[in-house]
């Protein structure tokens, strides 16, 4: 997207030089509540592994993944991802796409946007034991970014299916991760939660200026 930059070290989006809150940052108050009590070191390692799995998916879709040099820890998740593609028939049109909303004044990086069972579908890949409810507002926010920036993929009134793709090993030494597609269908609630969190994020940002 023209004019959109992302500072990975700061996890900071800017559109034409103006700082915008990111989707995960906006939702941090509720996502943190879901993980309250979890050891920070465990959280950090899980986050790093999750980011690595996302990169594997991105490179695979670009046909640029060197499977021979893949970290053994990532192989089961790669196999689970490939199994999902074969069994579901999902076709991805966007992957790890950075977008910004001029109207909503926020930005984010969506995981996957494409077609599943002939219908527009947005999927957030999760390498987690349990998918948290905050994924609902998260996928809603990404859907709005697609509507605003890619009307050829998703029109203003076109129904959107939203999912979390959970990749999880049934046992620690599993050679292939299982996959499960979890739908999020409560658009009105997810819209309300997202907009509430976004309003607070804007308020806090403006209070600092």
N, CA and C of each residue as an Amber inpcrd file, in Angstrom:
protein
   627
   0.8470000  -1.1940000   0.0000000   0.0000000   0.0000000   0.0000000
   0.8800000   1.2400000   0.0000000   0.6250000   2.1640000  -0.9310000
   1.4550000   3.3540000  -1.0710000   1.3710000   4.2460000   0.1750000
   2.5430000   4.6640000   0.6430000   2.5940000   5.5630000   1.7860000
   2.6090000   4.8740000   3.1280000   2.4460000   3.5360000   3.1430000
   2.4180000   2.7960000   4.4060000   3.7940000   2.2190000   4.6940000
   4.3230000   2.5040000   5.8800000   5.6030000   1.9470000   6.3060000
   5.4130000   1.2070000   7.6230000   6.3340000   0.2730000   7.8800000
   6.2670000  -0.5070000   9.1150000   7.6620000  -0.6560000   9.6860000
   7.8320000  -0.2170000  10.9240000   9.0860000  -0.3700000  11.6560000
   8.9550000  -1.6350000  12.4980000   9.6360000  -2.7050000  12.0550000
   9.4710000  -3.9950000  12.7300000   9.9870000  -3.9600000  14.1600000
  11.0980000  -3.2760000  14.4000000  11.6730000  -3.2170000  15.7440000
  10.7150000  -2.5490000  16.7260000  10.0480000  -1.5010000  16.2770000
   9.0970000  -0.7800000  17.1260000   7.6720000  -1.3110000  16.9880000
   7.4720000  -2.1800000  16.0150000   6.1260000  -2.6360000  15.6340000
   5.2180000  -1.4170000  15.4620000   5.6550000  -0.5380000  14.5610000
   5.0000000   0.7630000  14.4010000   4.6490000   1.0040000  12.9340000
   3.3700000   1.2660000  12.7010000   2.8930000   1.5900000  11.3520000
   2.7900000   3.1060000  11.1970000   3.1160000   3.5700000   9.9850000
   2.9060000   4.9780000   9.6470000   2.3380000   5.0590000   8.2320000
   1.3730000   5.9300000   8.0660000   0.7930000   6.1810000   6.7520000
   1.0700000   7.6310000   6.3910000   1.8810000   7.8200000   5.3530000
   2.3140000   9.1670000   4.9580000   2.9140000   9.9100000   6.1480000
   3.6720000   9.1640000   6.9660000   4.3610000   9.7500000   8.1030000
   3.5590000   9.8330000   9.3790000   2.2580000   9.5630000   9.3060000
   1.3920000   9.6550000  10.4880000   1.3050000   8.2850000  11.1630000
   1.6110000   8.2420000  12.4550000   1.5820000   6.9900000  13.1950000
   0.1530000   6.4830000  13.3480000  -0.0340000   5.1910000  13.0590000
  -1.3350000   4.5450000  13.2120000  -1.2070000   3.3560000  14.1550000
  -2.1860000   3.1300000  15.0160000  -2.1440000   1.9460000  15.8670000
  -2.3520000   0.6850000  15.0370000  -1.6260000  -0.3760000  15.3730000
  -1.7790000  -1.6540000  14.6900000  -2.8770000  -2.4860000  15.3240000
  -3.4050000  -3.4200000  14.5610000  -4.5220000  -4.2400000  15.0430000
  -4.1640000  -4.9810000  16.3250000  -3.0020000  -5.6420000  16.3540000
  -2.6400000  -6.4070000  17.5500000  -2.4110000  -5.4950000  18.7510000
  -1.8780000  -4.2960000  18.5100000  -1.6860000  -3.3380000  19.6010000
  -3.0220000  -2.8520000  20.1370000  -3.9460000  -2.5690000  19.2400000
  -5.2800000  -2.1120000  19.6510000  -5.9590000  -3.1490000  20.5370000
  -5.7920000  -4.4160000  20.1910000  -6.4830000  -5.4910000  20.9170000
  -5.6800000  -6.0410000  22.0920000  -4.5130000  -5.4620000  22.3640000
  -3.6570000  -5.9890000  23.4270000  -4.3320000  -6.0280000  24.7950000
  -5.1590000  -5.0360000  25.1660000  -5.8080000  -5.1170000  26.4840000
  -6.6370000  -6.3830000  26.6840000  -7.3400000  -6.8340000  25.6360000
  -8.1520000  -8.0410000  25.8290000  -7.3400000  -9.3080000  25.5720000
  -6.3970000  -9.2690000  24.6370000  -5.5820000 -10.4640000  24.4120000
  -4.6910000 -10.7370000  25.6170000  -4.1940000  -9.6760000  26.2620000
  -3.3780000  -9.8510000  27.4720000  -4.1910000 -10.4610000  28.5990000
  -5.4550000 -10.0710000  28.6890000  -6.3270000 -10.6300000  29.7240000
  -6.5220000 -12.1260000  29.5210000  -6.5930000 -12.5580000  28.2670000
  -6.7800000 -13.9820000  27.9800000  -5.5580000 -14.7980000  28.3780000
  -4.3730000 -14.1590000  28.3550000  -3.1370000 -14.8710000  28.6860000
  -2.6020000 -14.4960000  30.0650000  -3.4220000 -13.8990000  30.8880000
  -2.9970000 -13.5160000  32.2370000  -2.5160000 -14.7420000  33.0100000
  -1.3770000 -14.6050000  33.6660000  -0.8480000 -15.6980000  34.4690000
   0.1170000 -16.6050000  33.7390000   0.2350000 -16.4590000  32.4180000
   1.1750000 -17.2770000  31.6580000   2.5800000 -16.6960000  31.7940000
   3.5650000 -17.5660000  32.0110000   4.9510000 -17.1370000  32.1640000
   5.3850000 -16.3100000  30.9500000   5.9510000 -15.1140000  31.1650000
   6.3700000 -14.2550000  30.0400000   7.3690000 -14.9280000  29.1040000
   8.2820000 -15.7450000  29.6590000   9.2570000 -16.4350000  28.8120000
   8.5700000 -17.4440000  27.8980000   7.5680000 -18.1250000  28.4330000
   6.7920000 -19.0760000  27.6280000   6.0580000 -18.3330000  26.5200000
   5.4850000 -17.1810000  26.8750000   4.7700000 -16.3680000  25.8950000
   5.7120000 -15.8960000  24.7860000   6.9140000 -15.4620000  25.1710000
   7.8700000 -14.9470000  24.1890000   8.3070000 -16.0460000  23.2230000
   8.5500000 -17.2350000  23.7570000   8.9710000 -18.3420000  22.8860000
   7.8370000 -18.7520000  21.9550000   6.6230000 -18.7970000  22.4810000
   5.4680000 -19.1590000  21.6590000   5.2520000 -18.1380000  20.5490000
   5.4410000 -16.8550000  20.8860000   5.2660000 -15.8000000  19.8860000
   6.3100000 -15.9240000  18.7780000   7.5580000 -16.2230000  19.1600000
   8.6230000 -16.3660000  18.1660000   8.3510000 -17.5480000  17.2410000
   7.8800000 -18.6530000  17.8150000   7.5620000 -19.8230000  16.9980000
   6.3780000 -19.5320000  16.0800000   5.3970000 -18.8110000  16.6050000
   4.2450000 -18.4410000  15.7910000   4.6400000 -17.5760000  14.6100000
   5.5400000 -16.6240000  14.8340000   6.0170000 -15.7580000  13.7480000
   6.7750000 -16.5690000  12.7000000   7.5370000 -17.5610000  13.1680000
   8.2840000 -18.4060000  12.2360000   7.3360000 -19.2400000  11.3750000
   6.2710000 -19.7420000  11.9740000   5.2750000 -20.5140000  11.2180000
   4.6000000 -19.6270000  10.1770000   4.2800000 -18.3920000  10.5520000
   3.6980000 -17.4420000   9.5960000   4.6390000 -17.2340000   8.4060000
   5.9360000 -17.1380000   8.6820000   6.9080000 -16.9350000   7.6000000
   6.9600000 -18.1490000   6.6930000   6.8740000 -19.3320000   7.2780000
   6.8540000 -20.5640000   6.4810000   5.6720000 -20.5540000   5.5180000
   4.5020000 -20.1860000   6.0280000   3.2980000 -20.1350000   5.1900000
   3.4630000 -19.1050000   4.0780000   3.9810000 -17.9320000   4.4320000
   4.1730000 -16.8750000   3.4420000   5.1170000 -17.3260000   2.3280000
   6.2640000 -17.9040000   2.7030000   7.2360000 -18.3490000   1.7070000
   6.6890000 -19.4970000   0.8720000   5.9210000 -20.3750000   1.4910000
   5.3380000 -21.4910000   0.7480000   4.3840000 -20.9810000  -0.3290000
   3.5580000 -19.9980000   0.0180000   2.6240000 -19.4410000  -0.9540000
   3.3530000 -18.7030000  -2.0760000   4.5280000 -18.1790000  -1.7680000
   5.3430000 -17.5030000  -2.7840000   6.1880000 -18.4920000  -3.5820000
   6.0630000 -19.7820000  -3.2290000   6.8670000 -20.8400000  -3.8530000
   8.3560000 -20.5490000  -3.6990000   8.7060000 -20.0500000  -2.5300000
  10.0880000 -19.6610000  -2.2630000  10.6040000 -20.2950000  -0.9710000
   9.9850000 -21.3930000  -0.5570000  10.3730000 -22.0510000   0.6930000
  11.3400000 -23.1930000   0.4050000  12.5000000 -23.1390000   1.0570000
  13.4860000 -24.2140000   0.9440000  13.1870000 -25.2460000   2.0300000
  12.4350000 -26.2630000   1.6820000  12.0150000 -27.2570000   2.6820000
  13.1880000 -28.0930000   3.1820000  14.2490000 -28.2090000   2.3740000
  15.3950000 -29.0220000   2.7900000  16.1350000 -28.4000000   3.9730000
  16.0870000 -27.0760000   4.0920000  16.8070000 -26.3990000   5.1770000
  15.8610000 -25.9120000   6.2740000  14.6380000 -26.4000000   6.2600000
  13.6500000 -25.9570000   7.2370000  14.0050000 -26.4590000   8.6320000
  13.8990000 -25.5860000   9.6230000  14.1430000 -25.9570000  11.0170000
  13.2430000 -27.1400000  11.3790000  13.8050000 -28.2200000  11.9480000
  12.9950000 -29.3910000  12.3000000  11.7870000 -29.0600000  13.1710000
  11.9000000 -28.0160000  13.9960000  10.7780000 -27.6370000  14.8500000
   9.5970000 -27.1190000  14.0300000   9.8840000 -26.6030000  12.8390000
   8.8330000 -26.0280000  11.9990000   8.2160000 -27.0370000  11.0370000
   8.8910000 -28.1530000  10.8160000   8.4250000 -29.1300000   9.8260000
   7.0110000 -29.6320000  10.1000000   6.6560000 -30.0060000  11.3460000
   5.2860000 -30.4830000  11.5790000   4.2210000 -29.4540000  11.2270000
   4.5180000 -28.1790000  11.4420000   3.5390000 -27.1310000  11.1410000
   3.4540000 -26.8860000   9.6310000   4.5820000 -27.0090000   8.9570000
   4.5670000 -26.9220000   7.4920000   3.7190000 -28.0510000   6.9150000
   3.9130000 -29.2520000   7.4240000   3.1330000 -30.3910000   6.9340000
   1.6480000 -30.2140000   7.2380000   1.3410000 -29.6850000   8.4320000
  -0.0550000 -29.4270000   8.7790000  -0.6790000 -28.3920000   7.8640000
   0.0820000 -27.3570000   7.5340000  -0.3790000 -26.3130000   6.6140000
  -0.6610000 -26.8900000   5.2320000   0.2660000 -27.7050000   4.7260000
   0.0720000 -28.3040000   3.4130000  -1.1310000 -29.2530000   3.4110000
  -1.3230000 -29.9600000   4.5050000  -2.4800000 -30.8470000   4.6140000
  -3.7740000 -30.0390000   4.5860000  -3.7750000 -28.8840000   5.2690000
  -4.9470000 -28.0020000   5.2420000  -5.2690000 -27.5750000   3.8160000
  -4.2570000 -27.1670000   3.0560000  -4.4840000 -26.7400000   1.6760000
  -5.0750000 -27.8680000   0.8350000  -4.5200000 -29.0680000   0.9860000
  -5.0060000 -30.2050000   0.1890000  -6.4430000 -30.5660000   0.5440000
  -6.7340000 -30.5910000   1.8270000  -8.0360000 -31.0790000   2.2680000
  -9.1350000 -30.0300000   2.1770000  -8.7880000 -28.7640000   2.2940000
  -9.8060000 -27.7080000   2.2970000 -10.0440000 -27.1020000   0.9180000
  -9.0110000 -27.1050000   0.0780000  -9.1200000 -26.4570000  -1.2230000
  -9.0030000 -24.9440000  -1.1600000  -8.5590000 -24.4030000  -0.0290000
  -8.4230000 -22.9530000   0.1220000  -7.4490000 -22.3920000  -0.9050000
  -7.8410000 -21.2750000  -1.5220000  -6.9870000 -20.5610000  -2.4690000
  -6.6910000 -19.1750000  -1.9060000  -5.4280000 -18.9010000  -1.6750000
  -5.0300000 -17.6190000  -1.0850000  -4.7640000 -16.5850000  -2.1680000
  -5.2910000 -15.3680000  -1.9530000  -5.0310000 -14.2400000  -2.8330000
  -4.0990000 -13.2200000  -2.1720000  -4.1660000 -13.1270000  -0.8610000
  -3.2920000 -12.2370000  -0.1050000  -2.6510000 -13.0240000   1.0260000
  -1.3890000 -12.7220000   1.3160000  -0.6830000 -13.3780000   2.4160000
   0.2610000 -12.3810000   3.0670000   0.1640000 -12.2770000   4.4090000
   1.0170000 -11.3430000   5.1600000   0.9960000  -9.9590000   4.5110000
  -0.1980000  -9.4770000   4.2480000  -0.3940000  -8.2070000   3.5470000
  -0.5870000  -7.0690000   4.5320000   0.2560000  -6.0480000   4.4010000
   0.1470000  -4.8620000   5.2520000  -0.7950000  -3.8540000   4.6000000
  -1.8040000  -3.4340000   5.3570000  -2.8070000  -2.4970000   4.8560000
  -3.1200000  -1.4690000   5.9330000  -3.6420000  -0.3390000   5.5050000
  -4.0450000   0.7110000   6.4460000  -5.4270000   1.2170000   6.0810000
  -6.1490000   1.6660000   7.0870000  -7.4680000   2.2590000   6.8800000
  -7.3830000   3.7640000   7.1020000  -7.6790000   4.5170000   6.0510000
  -7.7470000   5.9710000   6.1840000  -8.9730000   6.3450000   7.0040000
 -10.0730000   5.6500000   6.7660000 -11.3150000   5.9370000   7.4810000
 -11.2050000   5.5960000   8.9620000 -10.6710000   4.4090000   9.2560000
 -10.6040000   3.9620000  10.6420000  -9.3590000   4.4000000  11.3810000
  -8.3560000   4.8790000  10.6490000  -7.0870000   5.3350000  11.2310000
  -6.3920000   4.2250000  12.0230000  -6.1710000   3.1030000  11.3470000
  -5.3990000   2.0070000  11.9370000  -4.7690000   1.2110000  10.8050000
  -3.8680000   0.3060000  11.1480000  -3.1840000  -0.5180000  10.1510000
  -3.0030000  -1.9230000  10.7080000  -2.5890000  -2.8280000   9.8490000
  -2.3680000  -4.1930000  10.3040000  -1.8310000  -5.0680000   9.1910000
  -1.3940000  -6.2600000   9.5810000  -0.8830000  -7.2490000   8.6370000
  -1.7590000  -8.4840000   8.7220000  -2.5820000  -8.6970000   7.7090000
  -3.4660000  -9.8620000   7.7300000  -2.6950000 -11.0990000   7.2930000
  -3.1200000 -12.2480000   7.7890000  -2.4410000 -13.5010000   7.4550000
  -2.8090000 -13.9790000   6.0560000  -4.0960000 -14.2960000   5.8680000
  -4.5360000 -14.9290000   4.6270000  -5.9050000 -14.4200000   4.2130000
  -6.0430000 -14.0820000   2.9440000  -7.3320000 -13.7200000   2.3650000
  -7.4600000 -14.4630000   1.0560000  -8.6030000 -15.1370000   0.8720000
  -8.7880000 -15.8900000  -0.3570000 -10.1890000 -16.4360000  -0.4750000
 -10.2950000 -17.6140000  -1.0620000 -11.5940000 -18.2430000  -1.3020000
 -11.5910000 -19.6480000  -0.7120000 -12.6240000 -19.9480000   0.0540000
 -12.8210000 -21.2710000   0.6320000 -14.2540000 -21.6970000   0.3470000
 -14.4120000 -22.8410000  -0.2740000 -15.7420000 -23.3310000  -0.6570000
 -16.4970000 -22.3150000  -1.5090000 -15.7520000 -21.6000000  -2.3500000
 -16.3590000 -20.6450000  -3.2600000 -16.7300000 -19.3150000  -2.6450000
 -16.3550000 -19.0760000  -1.3790000 -16.7550000 -17.8610000  -0.6740000
 -15.5330000 -17.0720000  -0.2000000 -15.6040000 -15.7220000  -0.2280000
 -14.4980000 -14.9190000   0.3000000 -14.2470000 -15.2640000   1.7670000
 -13.0000000 -15.5590000   2.0720000 -12.6720000 -16.0160000   3.4270000
 -11.3610000 -15.4060000   3.8990000 -11.3640000 -14.9300000   5.1280000
 -10.1730000 -14.3790000   5.7640000  -9.7660000 -15.3210000   6.8840000
  -8.5020000 -15.7120000   6.8850000  -8.0180000 -16.7170000   7.8340000
  -6.8140000 -16.1730000   8.5910000  -6.8450000 -16.3260000   9.9040000
  -5.6970000 -15.9770000  10.7330000  -5.0880000 -17.2740000  11.2540000
  -3.8430000 -17.5470000  10.8710000  -3.1810000 -18.7840000  11.2680000
  -2.6800000 -18.6740000  12.7030000  -2.9220000 -19.7150000  13.4890000
  -2.5440000 -19.7100000  14.9010000  -1.8150000 -21.0020000  15.2480000
  -0.5750000 -20.8720000  15.7410000   0.1300000 -22.0330000  16.2690000
  -0.0240000 -22.0020000  17.7880000  -1.1930000 -22.3720000  18.2510000
  -1.5210000 -22.2500000  19.6690000  -2.3070000 -23.4730000  20.1250000
  -2.2860000 -23.7030000  21.4440000  -3.0850000 -24.7900000  22.0030000
  -4.5560000 -24.4150000  22.0500000  -4.8280000 -23.1210000  22.3210000
  -6.2070000 -22.6340000  22.4200000  -6.3100000 -21.3090000  21.6670000
  -7.2970000 -21.1850000  20.8040000  -7.5490000 -19.9300000  20.0900000
  -8.3870000 -19.0290000  20.9840000  -7.9100000 -17.8200000  21.2490000
  -8.6070000 -16.9170000  22.1660000  -9.7290000 -16.1660000  21.4560000
 -10.7430000 -15.7230000  22.2150000 -11.8720000 -14.9970000  21.6220000
 -11.4810000 -13.7030000  20.9150000 -10.3360000 -13.1100000  21.2780000
  -9.9310000 -11.8480000  20.6490000  -9.6500000 -12.0060000  19.1570000
  -9.5560000 -13.2530000  18.6920000  -9.3670000 -13.4830000  17.2590000
 -10.5860000 -13.0290000  16.4670000 -11.7500000 -13.0140000  17.1010000
 -12.9560000 -12.5350000  16.4340000 -12.8480000 -11.0720000  16.0310000
 -12.6390000 -10.1540000  16.9830000 -12.4240000  -8.7480000  16.6270000
 -11.2100000  -8.5380000  15.7250000 -10.1800000  -9.3520000  15.9140000
  -8.9740000  -9.2300000  15.0910000  -9.2900000  -9.4870000  13.6180000
  -9.9700000 -10.5880000  13.3270000 -10.2930000 -10.8980000  11.9360000
 -11.3100000  -9.9130000  11.3680000 -12.1860000  -9.3780000  12.2240000
 -13.1210000  -8.3550000  11.7450000 -12.3510000  -7.1240000  11.2780000
 -11.3580000  -6.7090000  12.0680000 -10.5560000  -5.5300000  11.7150000
  -9.8130000  -5.7440000  10.4030000  -9.2400000  -6.9330000  10.2140000
  -8.5480000  -7.2230000   8.9660000  -9.5200000  -7.2240000   7.7900000
 -10.7210000  -7.7440000   8.0170000 -11.7230000  -7.7470000   6.9620000
 -12.0650000  -6.3480000   6.4960000 -12.1570000  -5.4160000   7.4420000
 -12.4430000  -4.0270000   7.0870000 -11.3030000  -3.4140000   6.2720000
 -10.0750000  -3.8090000   6.5830000  -8.9330000  -3.3290000   5.8020000
  -9.0170000  -3.8110000   4.3570000  -9.4170000  -5.0680000   4.1770000
  -9.5510000  -5.6080000   2.8200000 -10.6670000  -4.8880000   2.0710000
 -11.7850000  -4.6630000   2.7300000 -12.9090000  -3.9700000   2.0710000
 -12.4990000  -2.5840000   1.5680000 -11.7280000  -1.8860000   2.3820000
 -11.3500000  -0.5140000   2.0300000 -10.2810000  -0.4620000   0.9440000
  -9.3550000  -1.4330000   0.9800000  -8.2050000  -1.3720000   0.0780000
  -8.2960000  -2.2790000  -1.1410000  -9.0790000  -3.3300000  -1.0510000
  -9.1440000  -4.3210000  -2.1340000 -10.5940000  -4.6290000  -2.4950000
 -11.3370000  -3.6380000  -3.0010000 -12.7490000  -3.8640000  -3.3170000
 -12.9600000  -4.9230000  -4.3830000 -11.9190000  -5.1940000  -5.1800000
 -12.0420000  -6.2430000  -6.1920000 -12.0970000  -7.6310000  -5.5580000
 -11.5910000  -7.7480000  -4.3330000 -11.6450000  -9.0150000  -3.6020000
 -12.8380000  -9.0850000  -2.6630000 -13.2200000  -7.9320000  -2.1150000
 -14.2930000  -7.9100000  -1.1220000 -15.0210000  -6.5760000  -1.1940000
 -16.2290000  -6.6050000  -1.7320000 -17.0170000  -5.3920000  -1.8530000
 -17.5540000  -4.9250000  -0.5160000 -18.1200000  -3.7290000  -0.4570000
 -18.5920000  -3.1530000   0.8070000 -19.6920000  -3.9550000   1.4890000
 -20.4810000  -4.7020000   0.7200000 -21.5770000  -5.4820000   1.3200000
 -21.4180000  -6.9820000   1.0950000 -20.2830000  -7.3910000   0.5340000
 -20.0600000  -8.8170000   0.2760000 -19.8440000  -9.5600000   1.5890000
 -20.5730000 -10.6520000   1.8310000 -20.3590000 -11.4250000   3.0550000
 -18.9340000 -11.9800000   3.1150000 -18.3600000 -11.9510000   4.2980000
 -17.0050000 -12.4570000   4.5050000 -17.0260000 -13.5450000   5.5610000
 -16.4480000 -14.6840000   5.2340000 -16.2530000 -15.7480000   6.2310000
 -14.9250000 -15.4990000   6.9320000 -14.9330000 -15.5710000   8.2520000
 -13.7230000 -15.3160000   9.0430000 -13.3920000 -16.5580000   9.8660000
 -12.1140000 -16.9180000   9.8610000 -11.6910000 -18.1370000  10.5520000
 -10.3410000 -17.9480000  11.2510000 -10.1170000 -18.8120000  12.2360000
  -8.7730000 -19.0470000  12.7600000  -8.3630000 -20.4350000  12.2930000
  -7.1830000 -20.5350000  11.7140000  -6.6230000 -21.8340000  11.3480000
  -5.6820000 -22.2530000  12.4680000  -6.1260000 -23.2030000  13.2650000
  -5.3250000 -23.6670000  14.3960000  -4.4460000 -24.8310000  13.9530000
  -3.1440000 -24.6500000  14.0700000  -2.1710000 -25.7000000  13.7870000
  -1.5870000 -26.1490000  15.1230000  -1.8380000 -27.4060000  15.4650000
  -1.4580000 -27.8750000  16.8010000  -1.0220000 -29.3300000  16.7270000
   0.0930000 -29.6210000  17.3920000   0.5540000 -31.0100000  17.4580000
  -0.2310000 -31.7510000  18.5370000  -0.7760000 -32.9120000  18.1790000
  -1.5650000 -33.6930000  19.1320000  -0.6950000 -34.1950000  20.2800000
   0.5430000 -34.5360000  19.9760000   1.5270000 -34.9590000  20.9800000
   2.8380000 -34.2420000  20.6620000   3.7030000 -34.0500000  21.6600000
   4.9290000 -33.2720000  21.4310000   5.7940000 -33.7710000  20.2810000
   5.8410000 -35.0970000  20.0580000   6.7160000 -35.6360000  19.0140000
   5.9820000 -35.9180000  17.7070000   4.8280000 -35.3280000  17.5190000
   4.0670000 -35.5360000  16.2860000   4.8590000 -35.0190000  15.0840000
   4.8330000 -35.7690000  13.9810000   5.5800000 -35.3560000  12.7890000
   4.7540000 -34.4130000  11.9140000   3.4440000 -34.3910000  12.1340000
   2.5570000 -33.4940000  11.3910000   1.5740000 -32.8490000  12.3580000
   1.4560000 -31.5450000  12.2980000   0.4910000 -30.8500000  13.1500000
  -0.9190000 -31.0520000  12.6040000  -1.8710000 -31.2130000  13.4990000
  -3.2720000 -31.2660000  13.0940000  -3.7440000 -29.8560000  12.7620000
  -4.7610000 -29.7630000  11.9190000  -5.3310000 -28.4530000  11.6300000
  -6.8170000 -28.4540000  11.9420000  -7.2950000 -27.3080000  12.3730000
  -8.7140000 -27.1180000  12.6590000  -9.0960000 -25.7010000  12.2710000
 -10.2000000 -25.5670000  11.5690000 -10.6730000 -24.2620000  11.1340000
 -11.8270000 -23.8350000  12.0340000 -11.6230000 -22.7400000  12.7690000
 -12.6130000 -22.2590000  13.7300000 -13.2710000 -20.9950000  13.1920000
 -14.5950000 -21.0170000  12.9810000 -15.2720000 -19.8540000  12.3960000
 -15.6120000 -18.7860000  13.4300000 -15.6620000 -17.5490000  12.9730000
 -16.1350000 -16.4250000  13.7870000 -17.3050000 -15.7950000  13.0390000
 -18.4820000 -15.9150000  13.6020000 -19.7050000 -15.5340000  12.8870000
 -20.4720000 -14.3860000  13.5270000 -20.0540000 -13.9540000  14.7220000
 -20.7900000 -12.8920000  15.4140000 -20.2440000 -11.5270000  14.9880000
 -20.6390000 -11.1020000  13.7930000 -20.1100000  -9.8510000  13.2440000
 -20.4460000  -8.6410000  14.1100000 -21.6720000  -8.5880000  14.6180000
 -22.0880000  -7.4110000  15.3940000 -21.2780000  -7.2800000  16.6770000
 -21.0410000  -8.3860000  17.3670000 -20.2470000  -8.3230000  18.6000000
 -18.7960000  -7.9900000  18.2970000 -18.2320000  -8.6490000  17.2900000
 -16.8280000  -8.4090000  16.9640000 -16.6090000  -6.9770000  16.4900000
 -17.5780000  -6.4360000  15.7570000 -17.4960000  -5.0390000  15.3260000
 -17.5050000  -4.1080000  16.5340000 -18.3920000  -4.3780000  17.4820000
 -18.5130000  -3.5370000  18.6750000 -17.2390000  -3.5780000  19.5140000
 -16.7100000  -4.7870000  19.7370000 -15.4900000  -4.9240000  20.5350000
 -14.3210000  -4.2330000  19.8370000 -14.1930000  -4.4570000  18.5390000
 -13.1040000  -3.8210000  17.7980000 -13.1980000  -2.3060000  17.8660000
 -14.3690000  -1.7550000  17.5940000 -14.5150000  -0.3060000  17.5750000
 -14.2730000   0.2900000  18.9550000 -14.6860000  -0.4160000  20.0030000
 -14.4550000   0.0620000  21.3690000 -12.9620000   0.1300000  21.6690000
 -12.2330000  -0.9370000  21.3190000 -10.7900000  -0.9550000  21.5550000
 -10.0810000   0.0980000  20.7080000 -10.5450000   0.2810000  19.4740000
  -9.9270000   1.2740000  18.5960000 -10.1510000   2.6870000  19.1220000
 -11.3490000   2.9550000  19.6340000 -11.6280000   4.2740000  20.2140000
 -10.6860000   4.5650000  21.3790000 -10.4670000   3.5630000  22.2170000
  -9.5690000   3.7350000  23.3630000  -8.1340000   3.9620000  22.8890000
  -7.7060000   3.1950000  21.8770000  -6.3470000   3.3590000  21.3440000
  -6.1440000   4.7620000  20.7840000  -7.1410000   5.2620000  20.0690000
  -7.0410000   6.6250000  19.5350000  -7.0130000   7.6580000  20.6630000
  -7.8320000   7.4280000  21.6750000  -7.8690000   8.3530000  22.8180000
  -6.5010000   8.4070000  23.5040000  -5.9010000   7.2380000  23.7430000
  -4.6040000   7.1980000  24.4110000  -3.5250000   7.8460000  23.5500000
  -3.5670000   7.6040000  22.2510000  -2.5690000   8.1900000  21.3540000
  -2.6980000   9.7040000  21.3090000  -3.9260000  10.1880000  21.2280000
  -4.1510000  11.6320000  21.1580000  -3.8440000  12.3210000  22.4850000
  -3.9760000  11.5750000  23.5920000  -3.6950000  12.1560000  24.9080000
  -2.2070000  12.4150000  25.1000000  -1.3770000  11.7050000  24.3200000
   0.0730000  11.8560000  24.4450000   0.6050000  13.0100000  23.6080000
  -0.2290000  13.5330000  22.7040000   0.2410000  14.6000000  21.8130000
  -0.0550000  15.9700000  22.3920000
